[in-house]
């Protein structure tokens, strides 16, 4: 079998030397962002996406190797490790294959087959299998053993059957073939548990549902699994016809018989052997195969859901920052009032309080006067409004404020407040804002995440940010690992201001731990702002190795050395200085001089230590030192008078903000407290394979309202402006997306009680419903 490095190289389509070099650096503790940015010569310019895949595969394959070693040791200790078996185990390339090979040797509790062997029945089983012409009833006469409980023919034949069943069921080649057969031809049949129709109404799209097992999309698989876990749905894997007639031989039985060369030729033992095959499938293998394949479905669905969550999280973290502008943060509420936080351009809290413009207090005019006073006193430019309860009512309040005080020139923006309450009650929030009530901390967070989404959102556990798909149903270990990688990549991709960054933000920088991040902040508090990157070496527990990993991602505005404000790594300052010196200029004078820098030939500055990729990166950074890779700040303007579901009318064209992107479409906040769904078939007039090709979380989009289902709180939207509400959009689907409006079910769509939700787009909405979201 190929080595781990060879396998990864083949999978990534790169050279084995690139993989070996990367693995060595990862093992030494280097982070993916550091390797991707500052070690391109070593890795052959592998990008961060390739490096993350490499890191994940390395982890899996090393776990596989550890398990392989444990299995070989276990079998060897039993004295059963043959050269052939060792070769098979060494060649196994998946965990499933390894476990199949280990199954016959795996320590287990005494089985009926083991008891039968101890009673001396294995020769009987071998005799009937090797020579089916022998009569089972007659042959058992020589194997009766009253002391072992084998005192009649039936007991003897039962014992022989158990021995052959276990032998048949533990054949690794057969197990692999059966899994593949059922995977390719099986169908997932889902039904509702009797009596759970009302209680499980949110799963009703799956009450009578059948589709090919291998084609079940991730979101549907997770919905079905959730329905099963909640006791609403039950499922099974059936072959061919949806009805599993247990009176007929299962197709898998034929494959078992063929594998073991068992045929019914009318010989004395043929019928008995056929029964052994039947029992092998129905008693030993059918449940095991179904469990294995549903685990495979779940694993693939979880991986896809985690990828969706990670992609959405990345988009959210990299939303355009409004920048260091004085901001008013409003955390809306009705009875408890609207909590207000006033922050300056650096995020410091200047004032706070609460207003009560809504029922039951209805202090509308007093609330506007108070907001105006704050805005005038602190020269507020932005008003950030949380998108929770009373959001639209509060936005209307701010709109009235701007009408009454036009000289304030305020921009009002509705901000996704997911996770703000979790931050407010966190230990870090209590340390960061010790003198503020939990409710006010939420308003602070809302304001700060408008100024700089990345800097604020890193304070919240990624799983709580609310852009996932079935995030509570997937492996929490894998989810956390994936989301942490996204946060790390985003933080290091943008860079961090060393003199303003919080502990949570610094802790996400390459090479820095929570402890060292806290030490940096403590050092900053005791000694004032950092004036150079070299000062980092004076921070407790921050040594040369950590400095190497972190320095390039930490920026210092107005530093003594202008390169400290760029992404040029200190180890490569000599390259920038050589460029300036060779052209008789100073480094600070060439920074930002686009025409000069673009006239350079990077090859002229290549050294033994720094190759062409690094030199090109340095020149690009000098052109726009410290540039922020995030897009320009924009925000959605919600339609006046459209505040609740009942305000929506089919045909309305509205502006909204994409809150979540899934495999089946995008959810858009249009300001009515319920996101609408733009199904994948309605994202574009051209074929869309992946919704993220068209939209991503945070995008501002124009959508048309197609249908509104108030009882079920569902809104069907389209980004195809020529779509007409009520029309059969399936007549003109985006090319290649005509499948989107169809369901794989044994019942027609109309039987599912869609009511007013008619039309292809509405059917797609129902089909791709976000159960439990």
GIWO-V58037 format. One record per residue. N is the residue number from 1. SS is DSSP state (helix for helix, strand for strand, loop for the rest). Layout:
n=<N & N>
ss=<SS & SS>
This chain:
n=<1 & 2 & 3 & 4 & 5 & 6 & 7 & 8 & 9 & 10 & 11 & 12 & 13 & 14 & 15 & 16 & 17 & 18 & 19 & 20 & 21 & 22 & 23 & 24 & 25 & 26 & 27 & 28 & 29 & 30 & 31 & 32 & 33 & 34 & 35 & 36 & 37 & 38 & 39 & 40 & 41 & 42 & 43 & 44 & 45 & 46 & 47 & 48 & 49 & 50 & 51 & 52 & 53 & 54 & 55 & 56 & 57 & 58 & 59 & 60 & 61 & 62 & 63 & 64 & 65 & 66 & 67 & 68 & 69 & 70 & 71 & 72 & 73 & 74 & 75 & 76 & 77 & 78 & 79 & 80 & 81 & 82 & 83 & 84 & 85 & 86 & 87 & 88 & 89 & 90 & 91 & 92 & 93 & 94 & 95 & 96 & 97 & 98 & 99 & 100 & 101 & 102 & 103 & 104 & 105 & 106 & 107 & 108 & 109 & 110 & 111 & 112 & 113 & 114 & 115 & 116 & 117 & 118 & 119 & 120 & 121 & 122 & 123 & 124 & 125 & 126 & 127 & 128 & 129 & 130 & 131 & 132 & 133 & 134 & 135 & 136 & 137 & 138 & 139 & 140 & 141 & 142 & 143 & 144 & 145 & 146 & 147 & 148 & 149 & 150 & 151 & 152 & 153 & 154 & 155 & 156 & 157 & 158 & 159 & 160 & 161 & 162 & 163 & 164 & 165 & 166 & 167 & 168 & 169 & 170 & 171 & 172 & 173 & 174 & 175 & 176 & 177 & 178 & 179 & 180 & 181 & 182 & 183 & 184 & 185 & 186 & 187 & 188 & 189 & 190 & 191 & 192 & 193 & 194 & 195 & 196 & 197 & 198 & 199 & 200 & 201 & 202 & 203 & 204 & 205 & 206 & 207 & 208 & 209 & 210 & 211 & 212 & 213 & 214 & 215 & 216 & 217 & 218 & 219 & 220 & 221 & 222 & 223 & 224 & 225 & 226 & 227 & 228 & 229 & 230 & 231 & 232 & 233 & 234 & 235 & 236 & 237 & 238 & 239 & 240 & 241 & 242 & 243 & 244 & 245 & 246 & 247 & 248 & 249 & 250 & 251 & 252 & 253 & 254 & 255 & 256 & 257 & 258 & 259 & 260 & 261 & 262 & 263 & 264 & 265 & 266 & 267 & 268 & 269 & 270 & 271 & 272 & 273 & 274 & 275 & 276 & 277 & 278 & 279 & 280 & 281 & 282 & 283 & 284 & 285 & 286 & 287 & 288 & 289 & 290 & 291 & 292 & 293 & 294 & 295 & 296 & 297 & 298 & 299 & 300 & 301 & 302 & 303 & 304 & 305 & 306 & 307 & 308 & 309 & 310 & 311 & 312 & 313 & 314 & 315 & 316 & 317 & 318 & 319 & 320 & 321 & 322 & 323 & 324 & 325 & 326 & 327 & 328 & 329 & 330 & 331 & 332 & 333 & 334 & 335 & 336 & 337 & 338 & 339 & 340 & 341 & 342 & 343 & 344 & 345 & 346 & 347 & 348 & 349 & 350 & 351 & 352 & 353 & 354 & 355 & 356 & 357 & 358 & 359 & 360 & 361 & 362 & 363 & 364 & 365 & 366 & 367 & 368 & 369 & 370 & 371 & 372 & 373 & 374 & 375 & 376 & 377 & 378 & 379 & 380 & 381 & 382 & 383 & 384 & 385 & 386 & 387 & 388 & 389 & 390 & 391 & 392 & 393 & 394 & 395 & 396 & 397 & 398 & 399 & 400 & 401 & 402 & 403 & 404 & 405 & 406 & 407 & 408 & 409 & 410 & 411 & 412 & 413 & 414 & 415 & 416 & 417 & 418 & 419 & 420 & 421 & 422 & 423 & 424 & 425 & 426 & 427 & 428 & 429 & 430 & 431 & 432 & 433 & 434 & 435 & 436 & 437 & 438 & 439 & 440 & 441 & 442 & 443 & 444 & 445 & 446 & 447 & 448 & 449 & 450 & 451 & 452 & 453 & 454 & 455 & 456 & 457 & 458 & 459 & 460 & 461 & 462 & 463 & 464 & 465 & 466 & 467 & 468 & 469 & 470 & 471 & 472 & 473 & 474 & 475 & 476 & 477 & 478 & 479 & 480 & 481 & 482 & 483 & 484 & 485 & 486 & 487 & 488 & 489 & 490 & 491 & 492 & 493 & 494 & 495 & 496 & 497 & 498 & 499 & 500 & 501 & 502 & 503 & 504 & 505 & 506 & 507 & 508 & 509 & 510 & 511 & 512 & 513 & 514 & 515 & 516 & 517 & 518 & 519 & 520 & 521 & 522 & 523 & 524 & 525 & 526 & 527 & 528 & 529 & 530 & 531 & 532 & 533 & 534 & 535 & 536 & 537 & 538 & 539 & 540 & 541 & 542 & 543 & 544 & 545 & 546 & 547 & 548 & 549 & 550 & 551 & 552 & 553 & 554 & 555 & 556 & 557 & 558 & 559 & 560 & 561 & 562 & 563 & 564 & 565 & 566 & 567 & 568 & 569 & 570 & 571 & 572 & 573 & 574 & 575 & 576 & 577 & 578 & 579 & 580 & 581 & 582 & 583 & 584 & 585 & 586 & 587 & 588 & 589 & 590 & 591 & 592 & 593 & 594 & 595 & 596 & 597 & 598 & 599 & 600 & 601 & 602 & 603 & 604 & 605 & 606 & 607 & 608 & 609 & 610 & 611 & 612 & 613 & 614 & 615 & 616 & 617 & 618 & 619 & 620 & 621 & 622 & 623 & 624 & 625 & 626 & 627 & 628 & 629 & 630 & 631 & 632 & 633 & 634 & 635 & 636 & 637 & 638 & 639 & 640 & 641 & 642 & 643 & 644 & 645 & 646 & 647 & 648 & 649 & 650 & 651 & 652 & 653 & 654 & 655 & 656 & 657 & 658 & 659 & 660 & 661 & 662 & 663 & 664 & 665 & 666 & 667 & 668 & 669 & 670 & 671 & 672 & 673 & 674 & 675 & 676 & 677 & 678 & 679 & 680 & 681 & 682 & 683 & 684 & 685 & 686 & 687 & 688 & 689 & 690 & 691 & 692 & 693 & 694 & 695 & 696 & 697 & 698 & 699 & 700 & 701 & 702 & 703 & 704 & 705 & 706 & 707 & 708 & 709 & 710 & 711 & 712 & 713 & 714 & 715 & 716 & 717 & 718 & 719 & 720 & 721 & 722 & 723 & 724 & 725 & 726 & 727 & 728 & 729 & 730 & 731 & 732 & 733 & 734 & 735 & 736 & 737 & 738 & 739 & 740 & 741 & 742 & 743 & 744 & 745 & 746 & 747 & 748 & 749 & 750 & 751 & 752 & 753 & 754 & 755 & 756 & 757 & 758 & 759 & 760 & 761 & 762 & 763 & 764 & 765 & 766 & 767 & 768 & 769 & 770 & 771 & 772 & 773>
ss=<loop & loop & loop & helix & helix & helix & helix & helix & helix & helix & helix & helix & loop & loop & loop & helix & helix & helix & helix & helix & helix & helix & helix & helix & helix & helix & helix & loop & loop & loop & loop & helix & helix & helix & helix & helix & helix & helix & loop & helix & helix & helix & helix & loop & loop & loop & loop & helix & helix & helix & helix & helix & helix & helix & helix & helix & helix & helix & helix & helix & helix & helix & helix & helix & helix & helix & helix & helix & helix & helix & helix & helix & helix & helix & helix & helix & helix & loop & loop & loop & loop & loop & helix & helix & helix & helix & helix & helix & helix & helix & helix & loop & loop & loop & helix & helix & helix & helix & helix & helix & helix & helix & helix & helix & helix & loop & loop & loop & loop & loop & loop & helix & helix & helix & helix & helix & helix & helix & loop & loop & loop & helix & helix & helix & helix & helix & helix & helix & helix & helix & loop & loop & loop & loop & loop & helix & helix & helix & helix & helix & helix & helix & helix & loop & strand & helix & helix & helix & loop & strand & loop & loop & helix & helix & helix & helix & helix & helix & helix & helix & helix & helix & helix & helix & helix & helix & helix & helix & helix & loop & loop & helix & helix & helix & helix & helix & helix & helix & helix & helix & helix & helix & helix & helix & helix & strand & strand & strand & strand & strand & strand & strand & loop & loop & loop & loop & loop & loop & loop & loop & helix & helix & helix & helix & helix & helix & loop & strand & strand & strand & strand & strand & helix & helix & helix & loop & loop & helix & helix & helix & helix & helix & helix & helix & helix & helix & helix & helix & helix & loop & loop & loop & strand & strand & strand & strand & strand & strand & strand & loop & loop & loop & loop & loop & loop & loop & loop & loop & loop & loop & helix & helix & helix & helix & helix & helix & helix & helix & helix & loop & loop & loop & loop & loop & loop & loop & loop & loop & loop & helix & helix & helix & helix & helix & helix & helix & helix & helix & helix & helix & helix & helix & helix & helix & helix & helix & helix & helix & helix & helix & helix & helix & helix & helix & helix & helix & helix & helix & helix & helix & helix & helix & helix & helix & helix & helix & helix & helix & helix & helix & helix & helix & helix & helix & helix & helix & helix & loop & loop & loop & loop & loop & loop & loop & loop & loop & strand & strand & strand & strand & strand & loop & loop & loop & loop & loop & loop & strand & strand & strand & strand & strand & strand & loop & loop & loop & loop & loop & strand & strand & strand & strand & strand & strand & strand & loop & loop & loop & loop & loop & loop & loop & loop & helix & helix & helix & helix & helix & helix & helix & helix & helix & helix & helix & helix & helix & helix & helix & loop & loop & loop & strand & strand & strand & strand & strand & loop & loop & loop & loop & helix & helix & helix & helix & helix & helix & helix & helix & helix & helix & helix & helix & helix & helix & loop & helix & helix & helix & loop & loop & strand & strand & strand & strand & strand & loop & loop & loop & loop & helix & helix & helix & helix & helix & loop & loop & helix & helix & helix & helix & helix & helix & loop & loop & loop & loop & loop & helix & helix & helix & helix & helix & helix & helix & helix & helix & helix & helix & helix & helix & helix & loop & helix & helix & helix & helix & helix & loop & loop & loop & loop & helix & helix & helix & loop & loop & loop & loop & loop & loop & helix & helix & helix & loop & loop & helix & helix & helix & helix & helix & helix & helix & helix & helix & helix & helix & helix & helix & helix & helix & helix & helix & helix & helix & loop & strand & strand & loop & loop & loop & loop & loop & helix & helix & helix & helix & loop & loop & loop & loop & loop & loop & loop & helix & helix & helix & helix & helix & helix & helix & helix & helix & helix & helix & helix & helix & helix & loop & loop & loop & loop & loop & helix & helix & helix & helix & helix & helix & loop & loop & loop & loop & loop & helix & helix & helix & helix & helix & helix & helix & helix & helix & helix & strand & strand & loop & loop & loop & loop & loop & loop & helix & helix & helix & helix & loop & loop & loop & loop & helix & helix & helix & helix & helix & helix & helix & helix & helix & helix & helix & helix & helix & loop & loop & loop & loop & helix & helix & helix & helix & loop & loop & loop & helix & helix & helix & helix & helix & loop & loop & loop & helix & helix & helix & helix & loop & loop & loop & loop & loop & loop & helix & helix & helix & helix & helix & helix & helix & helix & helix & helix & helix & helix & loop & loop & loop & loop & loop & loop & loop & loop & loop & loop & loop & loop & loop & loop & loop & loop & loop & loop & loop & loop & loop & helix & helix & helix & loop & loop & loop & loop & loop & strand & strand & strand & strand & strand & strand & strand & strand & strand & strand & loop & loop & strand & strand & strand & strand & strand & loop & loop & loop & loop & loop & loop & strand & strand & strand & strand & helix & helix & helix & loop & loop & loop & loop & loop & loop & loop & loop & helix & helix & helix & loop & loop & loop & loop & loop & loop & strand & strand & strand & strand & strand & strand & strand & strand & strand & strand & loop & loop & loop & loop & strand & strand & strand & strand & strand & loop & loop & loop & loop & loop & loop & loop & loop & loop & loop & helix & helix & helix & helix & loop & loop & loop & loop & loop & helix & helix & helix & helix & loop & loop & loop & loop & loop & loop & loop & helix & helix & helix & helix & loop & loop & loop & loop & loop & loop & loop & helix & helix & helix & helix & helix & helix & helix & helix & loop & loop & loop & loop & loop & loop>
